[in-house]
Amino acid sequence: MFLLALGATSLASAFDLRSRRIPNAIPGGLLLCVLVLTAAGLHPLGWGHAAWGIVAATLITLPLFRLGWLGGGDTKLMIALGPALGLIPFLAFFVATTLFGGALALRARRHGEKELAYAPAMLLGLLALLPLQWLQG
């Protein structure tokens, strides 16, 4: 499931860097794959963790979207990542993503850029979880 999330976020990052947009097919496809794999019993965490992951992702990201701190594509991608990761890994991912996003925002500001592609921060946040994935087996 982690590799699926990593692949979708990598693809979203490429689009976001190029056009500052994340096509709906990426978070939609990720969410659909997660739901199908969970229904097939192939999600390593199961329905409970997937459900808590999507609830946490929604409760955290929708207010940020409403405040204008996250774009729509970023919000949809994070909500799709919630059930893929599960509750605790999503929370760790969100903290790491926020830190990377802040660093990328400072860099963008220093270079006079007015827009920030946030999907690369999400990709870095996921990569920061790699050691946790290896520990889980």
Secondary structure, 3 states (H helix, E strand, C coil): CHHHHHHHHHHHHHHHHHHCCCCCHHHHHHHHHHHHHHHCCCCCCHHHHHHHHHHHHHHHHHHHHHCCCCCHHHHHHHHHHHHHHCHHHHHHHHHHHHHHHHHHHHHHHHCCCCCCCCHHHHHHHHHHCHHHHHHHC
